[in-house]
Amino acid sequence: MRYHGAVPMCGVMGDTELFDYFSAYQAAAQYFAGVPRYPTTYWADINAMVRSRLFTTFNQTQIVPTADGEKLKGVVMNLTGGNRPIFEQGFANAGLQQVVWGTFGGDGTINGILNASVLDTRNMVLQIDSDPALSTEETQLNDTLLRATPAPEANRLRRDGLRWIPKVNGQFSIPVVSLHTLGDMYVPFSMQQIYKRRADANGSGGWLVQRAIRAPSHCDFTVAEQVAAFDDMVAWEQNGTRPQGDEVLDATVVADPAYGCRFTINAGGPYDNPTTVAVRTLMPACPTP
């Protein structure tokens, strides 16, 4: 099948790096809870204790971090895309955090897909704050953190030339307009940053437009946001008019309080989920120009 354009929304643009994120998140949680070297596959034995040390409240409706939990939150902020609007609301999204924490405790295999671990956190540098220089505390964190090492050939090329988990190489020559919510903890905004780096490395960056949406969950776009992206992609493909997008790699730009305002459309319509629209009213308002 030949495609002439694409509008990926909340996509796993970093393929196996999504699983690396889950693994690093769990390892950081264990570190700040005081059990950094405990085997991650024994998660069921320490889950309750880790939560109690990092949160005074962690249930389906509310998340309240302790002092150590705040440090973990800083690590997660950097793992998911850095300092940015709506991260606070995304981290506090109790229902989605329950889903993320539900991924903890795996051995790196994936039922029906991988029978060996693909997890690799050996080169990940975890940071608590937005300063790229490592503090003494961050150095100790990275020196002590339990690391995941992948099994050799876990996601090797098969005889048909494919992989068990396909690689998203960022190699394309058609218009791509990608949408991602800023507060997504499950498939985080960092996926877009990985995608952009890969596209640039493969000479495809000119075909990629990315848009940040100020929403706190996974794929919680309004219909208007989706329609605008699709219409702009079609116009690009039909007449060569490259649409506007957001910078995703410049940390200063991403941290701006107005980031994501340009393409966020909060007004709901007849086909929108009322809950999605209601949640948007709780998000920080865009600064007045």
N, C-alpha and C positions, 0 to 999 in steps of 0.2 A: 504494500500500500504506500502511495506517495502522498505526503502532506505538503500543503502550500503555506501553512502558518499554524501557530499554536498559541494557546493561552493556558499555560500550567498554573494551577491555583493551589496554594499551600502544599506544593510538591516536595517530595523527598529528593531534592536536587543534589544532595550529597551522598546518595546511596548508602553504603555501609557506614559512613561517618555518622549517620543517625544513631546506629547501635553503639558506636564509640561514645557518643554523647551520653546515652543512658548509662553506660558503664562508668564513665567518669563522674557523673552525677552521684551514682550510688557510692563509689569509692570516696568521694568528697564528704558525703553524708556520714559514712562510717568514720572517716578521719575526725570530723568535728564532734562526733558523738563519743570519741575515745576508743574506737575499735578499728584502727586503720589497717591492721594486717589480718583481720578475720576473713576467711575465704568468702568471697561474695556469693558463692552458691549456697551458703548456709544462711541466707538472708532471712528465712522464716524464723530462725532461732533468735535473731537480734532485731528484727523489724520494729517491734513494739518499743524496745529499749532505745533504739536510735531515734525514733519519733519523739519519745518523751524527753529526750535530752535536747532536741533541736526545736521543739514546738511546745508551747503551753496548750495549744489547741490545734488539732489536725483532723478534721472530719470532712464530711461532704459539703459543708456550708461555710466553714471558716478555717483560716490558717493564721496562727499567731506565732511567729518565731521567737525563740529565746535569743540571748546574745550570740551564742554559737550558731544558732539558726540564721541570724542576720549575716554572719560570715559565709555560711553556705549559700545564702541568697546572692551574695556578691559574686561567688564563683559561678553560680548558675547564670547570672546576668551576662557574664563574659563568655560562657559556653554557648549561650543562645543568641549572641549577636552584639553584645556590648551595651553600654549605657544608652538608653533610648526611651522615648515616650511609650507608655502603656506596658512597659515591663512590670512595674509594680502591680498593676491590675492583673496581668497575666500570671505572675507568681502567686498572687492571692486567689486565683481561680481554683477553688478547692476541688471541684469536680474533676477538672482536667489534671490537676496535680495527682489526684488519686489514680488516674489512668497511667500517668508517667511512672509513679512509684510502683504500679503494678507490673512494670517491665523489669523491675529489679530482681536479682536472684538467679538470672539465667546463666547458662554455661557457655553462651556464645553460639550455640546451634539454633537452628530455626526449623521447626517441625515441617517436614515435607519439602524443605528447600536446602538447608545446609545440615550436614551431619558432623561438622567440625567447626570449631570456634573461629569466627572472623574478626573478633574484637581486637582492637589495637589502640591502646592509649599510651604507648611507650613514649611518644614524642609530644604529647599534649602538655602545654604549660598552663596550669591553673592559676588564676589571679583573683584576689578578693576585691580589689578596688580597680579604678579606671586608669591608674598610673601604670604604664607599660614596664617600668622598672620594678624588679622583684624586691619586695621588702624582706626583712629577716623572717617574718612569719610566713610569707608566701614561699620563700626558699625552703623552709622546713616542711611546709605542706607538700611541695613537689618532690622533695627528697624522701618523704615518708609514705606518700600515696601508694596504695596497692595498684599495680599496673597490670593491664591485660595484654597478653602477647598472642597473636593469631597463630593458628595451626598452619604450617606450610601448605600452600596450595588449597586452602579451605574454599576459596572462591575462584579457582583456576578456570582457564578457558576450557570449555568442553569440546568434544570432537566436532560439534556443529558450529563452533566459533563463538558461541554465546557463553555467558557465565550464569551460575545459579542465581546470583543477585546481579542484574545488569548494571554496568557502570554508566553513570551519567557523565559523559566526557565533556559536555559543553562544546560539541562539535556539530555545527549546523549552518545552513545557508538559506534559511527561510525566516520570515518575521516571527519573533517570539515576544509576547507581552506577558510577563509573569506577575502574579499577584501573591502577596503574603501578608498575613496579619502580624503585627508587631508583638503581641502578647502571647503568641502560641508557644506553649511549653512542650508540646508533644512532637510537633514537627517545627522546630524553631526557625526564627528568621535567619539564623546563621546558615541555613541551607541555601539561601539566596546569595550570601557572600561567597560560599564555596562555589556555587554555580557561576558567579561572575568571574571569579579568578580562573576557573577552568575555561570558560568561554574566551576570555582575553588571551589565555595561553595558547588556545587553538585557533586564534584569528577570527573568532565568531562574535566578539564583543559588539561589533557594529550591528549585528542582527538581534541584539538582546535589549529589551526595555523592561525595567523592573519597577514595580509600584508597591509602596508600603501602605498598609491600611491600619488605621488606629482602632483595632479591636482586640479583645483580650483572650480569645479562644482559638480553636482550630477550625479554619475554613469558615468563620462566621462573617462572610461577606454579605452585603446587601445586593439585591438583584441589580440595582443601578450600577454598582461598582463592576459587576461581572459584565454587564451589557456594554458599558463604556470601554472596557478593556477589549472585548471581542470586536466591537465596531471599529476601534482604532487599529486593531491588528488587521482587519479586513481592508480598511482604507489603505494601510501601509502596503499590503500585498497587491492591491488592485492598482494603486496609482503612485506608489513609491513615497508616500508621505510618512516619514518616520515620526511616530508620536513621542510625546514627552514621557519621562519617567523619573525615578528617584535614584540618587547616588546611594550605594549601599556599602561601599568600602571605606569611605572617609569617616573616621570616628567622630570628628567634630560636627560634621553634617548630621550624622545619625543621632547624635545626642541633643541636637537642637530641640527645644520644646515644641516647635512647630513642625517637626519632622512627621511626615505622613499625612499632613493636612491637605496637600494638593489633590490627592486622588481618593480621599475618604468621602463617601457620600452617605450621610447618616439618615437622610429622609427615607422612610420606608414606603413601600407600595403595596398593592393588593396581593402580590405573590411573596412578600417577605414574611419570614417567621416573626411574629410579634415579639417574641423573647429577644431575638437578635436586635430589633429596633429599640426595645426598652433598655437593653444593656448599653447601647451606644449613648444613651442620655446620661449614663453614669460615668462616662469617660471624661478626662480633662478636656475642656474646651480649647480649640485652637486659638493661639494668641491673636489679638486684633492687630492687623498690619499698621 
